[in-house]
Amino acid sequence: MKVAVISSAMAEGARIAVEIEKVSGVEAWILVFKSRNMNPWMRLAREVYRFITTRSFFSAMRMAVRGRIRYFVKAIDDPASIAKIKTFNFDLGVHSLNVIYRRPVIAAFGCGILNSHIGLLPGYRGRCVAEWSLLEGNPVGITVFFIDEGVDTGPEIILQEKLSVAQFDSIAPMKAFLFGEDARMYSKAIGAIRAGHSRLPNCLSEGRRYYPMSKLFLNVVEELLQSSDRASVRKT
Amino acid sequence: MVLPEPGDWWESTLELEDFLLTAASDGSFTLLQGQPAKFAAPTHIGKKTAANALETLKMRYRCPMNIVRPAESPIFEEALRYLMVVDRAERVDGLCDQLRWILLNLVALRCRVAPDIRGLDVLNVFWERQLKPWPQTMLAWSLLGSYDAALGSFA
């Protein structure tokens, strides 16, 4: 199975690619796109910073030596980029780029594109869903699903996991932990796809779309994480 | 606040802005049973369709209490999306300013009757961003009253 990690930075892509290559029969590639207008020096500086923080320099070099990294000058939804992606005949894409994908891009990957969402679908779609889950006293977790053009509305859920965040006393490290779980979750999801496990429907009527939280509510979530009585957090 | 049966479409003798101000101040308004709105709710509000959406909303919600009807959920969801995605991301002009205030007032009214924590948080966000440095318009003042009432509904 030929899987492409779609990323805006080589270091990020390498971190995920290394993990998903642990699934037998998977050949991982990294496709690097520019996600927004950033000058080349800033981009280089960001790559160096990511290499240091993700410790993925040698993984990326290994991928580069094997010729499995491709840089794209144009945005992912540019027709030239889509045409080039199609030439590789990828079976699957793995999302690590900060964009909403259009239909032609999704169609360029045989089975589609996977997303690791830091909320439990179908209940929590959109932004700040870990914070909203805590505020509403519900479990926090991660869902891997096939994306469509909407915001977390893709119809098929591959797998999901509830995760304990009781060890965190602040939002920032909690989210860093949840976002950092993406490689492991992608790896498990690809294993499940290869094993032919059944999928869950993402019933939109059973959930709601959430938006970035106000400072007021963020403070409430911070206090909830710091409080000694963290029943709702421990519930996970 | 006494409301007619949920299946009814309501009318009021007040115009939209007067109704909002009255609802925000003491809540002593009269709702009459009326005919269903002739104007469909906008299904997608974008920057380019803001003018149309504003006119349609003004006509459909001449009596803005109709926003609390369960069947109006889609426009409530669209109001949240517009306010938190489109309006937050783009520079707004005078027209969008008015659209924003009407949508915020509709969200606040609905939250008073059908509490929705997302709706309340949209009001929180706009309180933090815009209302705090003193509102200028009558719609903003009415929003302040409805925001207070919506907060009360969560207490």
Boltz contact constraints between the chains, C-beta under 6 A:
constraints:
  - contact:
      token1: [A, 211]
      token2: [B, 84]
      max_distance: 6.0
  - contact:
      token1: [A, 214]
      token2: [B, 121]
      max_distance: 6.0
  - contact:
      token1: [A, 214]
      token2: [B, 124]
      max_distance: 6.0
  - contact:
      token1: [A, 214]
      token2: [B, 125]
      max_distance: 6.0
  - contact:
      token1: [A, 214]
      token2: [B, 128]
      max_distance: 6.0
  - contact:
      token1: [A, 215]
      token2: [B, 128]
      max_distance: 6.0
  - contact:
      token1: [A, 216]
      token2: [B, 124]
      max_distance: 6.0
  - contact:
      token1: [A, 217]
      token2: [B, 121]
      max_distance: 6.0
